[in-house]
Amino acid sequence: AKCPNGSPTPAGRFLFMDTVISVSGGKTSSYLAKHFSADLLMFSLIRIEANYCKPKDNSIVKYVSDKIGMDFIATAESDKTLYVMRDLEQILGKNIIWVTGETFEQVIYKKKAIPNLMMRFCTTEMKIKPIFEWWLNRYNGEKVNMYLGIRYDEKERAFDLKTNRRKEEKPFRHIVGKHENGYNKWGETQWRNTIYPLINNRISHYHVSEWAKTTNLVFPPDSNCVGCFHKDVQQLRKNWDDEPLKMRWFSEMEQELKRRFKKEMSYEKIKTIGLQQDFFFGTGSGCQAGFCTD
């Protein structure tokens, strides 16, 4: 049996579940949303509280505020992502549901830590968790099929290339109540069947890039959070030139908590290194969760 658009499923058991596409604002997930049908489209917004990063365009601030149902200040991603999400909705002719969780600052202060390669909590807390909570409220435990924008040429993000087996989908760990002593009671929920239509249909970066050229969408030159620790030092150095205010926020978080996003050097130090002109910029973060990378 197959899901819509040729996505294989075991014995047809996923056929009657709602299908959700997670859209990130990058080229790949936008291609996915355009070429594969789904019941719902969703975007999870990472917010920061730095007023100096607030978009100067009041119309986009109002648009985002209306979509998330609260006052919007700024995002850790490029502001171009906001415009892509707005304009993509017009291209698709379909509503995109926006969700958002705690701000980046709230997550950092609660954890008393900076996300890094050893503690990769940012995607879970600010991308997956808001969608999971929305799902829990809407579906009350009924699983959904979730299409993720991972291409055939990056299938290692979804499959173990040594065994060619799909990586295990881990249940989401969340608070399910309180113990008598007042401590949180934790549980795990399998809430989605992850499906990779672009891998199944052998869609690579070439196909996505060629399609992007046919649109009027102005994608950010570097996707995901501007200061994502997954990114190469040279990409972060370039982002100091392209997004100095966003990079300032990441640097200030390091200084405030006396921690680092990257082990090898602080973001303030990265600002001072030379820019390698032949570096291949704009390759995204390489996050394994399927919610961020272009």
C-alpha positions as CSV (number, residue, x, y, z in Angstrom):
1,A,0.0,0.0,0.0
2,K,1.1,3.6,-0.6
3,C,0.4,6.9,1.0
4,P,-0.6,9.8,-1.3
5,N,2.2,10.8,-3.8
6,G,3.8,7.4,-3.7
7,S,5.0,7.3,-0.1
8,P,5.2,3.6,1.0
9,T,3.7,2.4,4.2
10,P,3.4,-1.0,5.9
11,A,0.3,-2.8,5.0
12,G,-1.6,0.4,4.4
13,R,-2.0,1.2,8.0
14,F,-1.2,4.9,7.6
15,L,-3.7,5.6,4.8
16,F,-6.5,7.2,6.8
17,M,-4.4,9.4,9.1
18,D,-4.2,13.1,8.5
19,T,-1.0,14.2,6.7
20,V,1.0,17.1,7.9
21,I,3.9,18.9,6.1
22,S,6.4,20.6,8.3
23,V,7.6,23.8,6.4
24,S,10.7,25.6,7.5
25,G,10.9,28.5,5.1
26,G,13.8,27.0,3.1
27,K,13.8,25.9,-0.5
28,T,13.5,22.1,0.2
29,S,10.4,22.2,2.5
30,S,8.8,24.8,0.2
31,Y,9.3,22.4,-2.7
32,L,7.8,19.6,-0.6
33,A,4.7,21.7,0.2
34,K,4.3,22.7,-3.4
35,H,4.6,19.2,-5.0
36,F,3.1,16.9,-2.4
37,S,-0.4,17.2,-1.1
38,A,-1.2,17.2,2.7
39,D,-4.1,17.9,4.9
40,L,-2.2,20.5,6.9
41,L,0.9,22.7,6.6
42,M,2.7,23.9,9.7
43,F,5.6,26.2,10.5
44,S,7.2,26.4,14.0
45,L,8.7,29.9,14.7
46,I,11.7,30.4,16.9
47,R,11.3,33.7,18.8
48,I,13.9,35.9,20.6
49,E,13.2,38.9,22.8
50,A,15.9,41.3,21.4
51,N,14.2,44.5,20.3
52,Y,17.3,45.5,18.3
53,C,16.5,42.5,16.0
54,K,12.9,43.5,15.4
55,P,12.1,43.8,11.7
56,K,11.8,47.4,10.6
57,D,8.8,46.5,8.4
58,N,5.8,46.9,10.6
59,S,3.6,45.0,8.1
60,I,5.6,41.8,8.6
61,V,5.6,42.3,12.4
62,K,1.8,42.6,12.3
63,Y,1.5,39.6,10.0
64,V,3.6,37.3,12.2
65,S,1.8,38.6,15.4
66,D,-1.6,37.7,13.8
67,K,-0.3,34.3,12.8
68,I,1.0,33.3,16.2
69,G,-1.7,35.1,18.2
70,M,0.7,37.2,20.3
71,D,3.0,40.2,20.0
72,F,6.0,39.3,17.9
73,I,9.4,40.9,18.6
74,A,12.1,39.0,16.6
75,T,13.3,35.6,15.4
76,A,16.7,34.0,15.6
77,E,16.3,33.1,11.9
78,S,16.7,35.4,9.0
79,D,13.8,37.8,8.5
80,K,13.7,36.6,4.9
81,T,12.2,33.4,6.3
82,L,9.2,35.3,7.5
83,Y,8.5,36.8,4.0
84,V,9.0,33.3,2.4
85,M,6.4,31.8,4.7
86,R,3.9,34.6,4.0
87,D,4.4,34.5,0.2
88,L,4.5,30.7,0.1
89,E,1.0,30.7,1.5
90,Q,-0.2,32.7,-1.5
91,I,1.6,30.5,-4.0
92,L,0.1,27.4,-2.5
93,G,-3.3,28.9,-2.0
94,K,-3.5,27.2,1.4
95,N,-3.3,28.3,5.0
96,I,-0.1,27.6,6.8
97,I,-0.6,27.1,10.6
98,W,2.1,28.9,12.7
99,V,3.0,27.7,16.1
100,T,5.6,28.9,18.6
101,G,6.8,27.9,22.0
102,E,8.9,29.6,24.6
103,T,11.4,32.2,23.4
104,F,15.0,31.2,22.9
105,E,15.9,33.2,26.1
106,Q,13.3,31.4,28.2
107,V,14.6,28.0,27.0
108,I,18.2,29.0,27.8
109,Y,17.4,30.4,31.2
110,K,15.3,27.4,32.1
111,K,18.0,25.0,31.1
112,K,20.8,27.3,32.5
113,A,22.8,26.2,29.4
114,I,23.6,27.1,25.8
115,P,22.7,24.5,23.2
116,N,25.7,22.8,21.5
117,L,26.7,19.5,20.1
118,M,26.6,17.9,23.5
119,M,23.2,19.4,24.5
120,R,21.1,19.7,21.4
121,F,17.9,20.8,23.0
122,C,17.0,23.8,20.8
123,T,15.2,22.0,18.0
124,T,13.3,19.8,20.4
125,E,12.2,22.7,22.6
126,M,11.4,25.4,20.0
127,K,10.6,23.4,16.8
128,I,9.2,20.0,17.7
129,K,7.6,20.7,21.0
130,P,5.3,23.5,19.8
131,I,4.0,21.2,16.9
132,F,3.7,18.3,19.3
133,E,1.6,20.4,21.8
134,W,-0.6,21.6,18.9
135,W,-1.0,18.0,17.8
136,L,-1.8,16.8,21.3
137,N,-4.6,19.5,21.6
138,R,-6.1,18.8,18.2
139,Y,-5.7,15.0,17.8
140,N,-5.8,13.8,21.4
141,G,-3.4,10.9,20.9
142,E,-4.3,10.0,17.3
143,K,-1.1,9.7,15.2
144,V,-0.5,11.7,12.0
145,N,1.6,11.1,9.0
146,M,4.3,13.8,8.9
147,Y,6.1,14.6,5.6
148,L,9.6,16.0,6.3
149,G,11.7,17.9,3.8
150,I,14.8,15.7,3.6
151,R,16.2,15.2,0.1
152,Y,17.6,12.1,-1.6
153,D,21.1,13.5,-1.6
154,E,21.0,14.0,2.2
155,K,19.2,10.8,3.1
156,E,21.7,10.1,5.8
157,R,19.6,12.4,7.9
158,A,16.8,9.9,7.8
159,F,18.5,6.6,7.0
160,D,21.6,4.8,8.3
161,L,23.7,4.5,5.2
162,K,25.6,1.5,6.5
163,T,22.5,-0.6,6.8
164,N,20.2,1.4,4.5
165,R,17.7,1.2,7.3
166,R,15.4,4.1,8.4
167,K,16.5,5.7,11.6
168,E,14.3,4.9,14.6
169,E,11.6,7.4,15.2
170,K,11.9,8.2,18.9
171,P,8.7,8.9,21.0
172,F,8.4,12.5,22.3
173,R,9.1,12.9,26.0
174,H,6.7,15.3,27.7
175,I,5.1,16.1,31.0
176,V,1.9,14.0,31.6
177,G,1.0,15.1,35.1
178,K,2.3,15.5,38.6
179,H,3.5,13.1,41.3
180,E,2.1,13.4,44.8
181,N,5.3,15.1,45.9
182,G,4.8,17.8,43.3
183,Y,7.5,16.7,40.8
184,N,6.6,16.4,37.1
185,K,5.5,13.0,35.8
186,W,7.0,12.3,32.5
187,G,5.8,10.0,29.7
188,E,6.6,9.2,26.1
189,T,4.3,9.4,23.1
190,Q,4.6,8.1,19.6
191,W,2.7,10.8,17.8
192,R,3.7,10.7,14.2
193,N,4.8,8.5,11.3
194,T,7.6,10.3,9.6
195,I,7.6,10.0,5.8
196,Y,10.2,11.2,3.3
197,P,8.6,11.8,-0.1
198,L,11.7,13.5,-1.5
199,I,13.8,10.5,-0.7
200,N,11.2,8.1,-2.0
201,N,11.0,10.1,-5.2
202,R,14.8,10.7,-5.5
203,I,14.5,14.5,-5.4
204,S,17.9,16.1,-5.0
205,H,19.2,19.6,-4.4
206,Y,19.3,20.2,-8.2
207,H,15.5,19.6,-8.6
208,V,14.8,21.9,-5.6
209,S,17.1,24.7,-6.8
210,E,15.7,24.6,-10.4
211,W,12.1,24.9,-9.0
212,A,13.1,27.8,-6.7
213,K,14.3,29.8,-9.7
214,T,10.8,29.7,-11.1
215,T,9.3,31.3,-8.1
216,N,9.4,34.9,-6.8
217,L,10.3,33.7,-3.4
218,V,13.5,35.3,-1.9
219,F,15.0,32.6,0.2
220,P,17.5,33.5,2.9
221,P,21.1,32.8,1.7
222,D,21.7,30.7,4.8
223,S,18.8,28.8,6.3
224,N,17.9,28.0,10.0
225,C,18.9,30.0,13.0
226,V,21.5,32.5,12.0
227,G,23.9,31.4,14.7
228,C,23.1,27.7,14.8
229,F,26.0,25.8,16.4
230,H,25.8,23.1,13.6
231,K,27.1,25.6,11.1
232,D,30.8,25.8,10.1
233,V,32.8,28.6,11.6
234,Q,33.3,30.2,8.2
235,Q,29.5,30.3,7.7
236,L,29.1,31.9,11.1
237,R,31.8,34.4,10.2
238,K,29.9,35.3,7.0
239,N,26.7,35.7,9.0
240,W,28.5,38.3,11.1
241,D,28.6,40.3,7.8
242,D,25.1,39.5,6.6
243,E,23.2,39.4,9.9
244,P,25.2,41.4,12.5
245,L,22.3,42.0,14.9
246,K,21.2,38.4,15.0
247,M,24.8,37.3,15.6
248,R,25.2,39.9,18.3
249,W,22.3,38.2,20.1
250,F,24.0,34.8,20.0
251,S,27.3,36.4,21.2
252,E,25.5,38.1,24.1
253,M,23.9,34.9,25.2
254,E,27.3,33.3,25.3
255,Q,28.7,36.2,27.4
256,E,25.7,36.2,29.8
257,L,25.8,32.5,30.6
258,K,29.6,32.2,30.2
259,R,29.0,29.2,27.9
260,R,29.7,28.6,24.2
261,F,27.6,27.4,21.3
262,K,30.8,26.0,19.6
263,K,33.6,24.4,21.6
264,E,36.5,25.7,19.5
265,M,35.8,29.5,19.9
266,S,33.3,32.1,21.1
267,Y,31.1,33.8,18.6
268,E,32.8,37.1,19.5
269,K,36.0,35.5,18.4
270,I,34.5,34.2,15.2
271,K,33.7,37.8,14.2
272,T,37.4,38.6,14.1
273,I,38.7,35.7,11.9
274,G,39.4,36.0,8.2
275,L,36.7,35.2,5.7
276,Q,37.6,32.2,3.4
277,Q,36.4,33.4,0.0
278,D,36.3,29.9,-1.6
279,F,34.1,28.4,1.2
280,F,30.8,27.0,0.0
281,F,28.4,29.2,1.9
282,G,24.6,28.7,2.5
283,T,24.6,24.9,3.2
284,G,22.3,25.1,6.3
285,S,22.9,23.4,9.6
286,G,22.8,19.7,9.1
287,C,20.3,19.2,11.9
288,Q,18.9,15.6,12.0
289,A,15.4,16.5,13.1
290,G,14.0,17.5,9.7
291,F,12.6,20.8,10.9
292,C,15.4,23.3,10.1
293,T,17.6,22.5,7.2
294,D,17.0,24.0,3.8
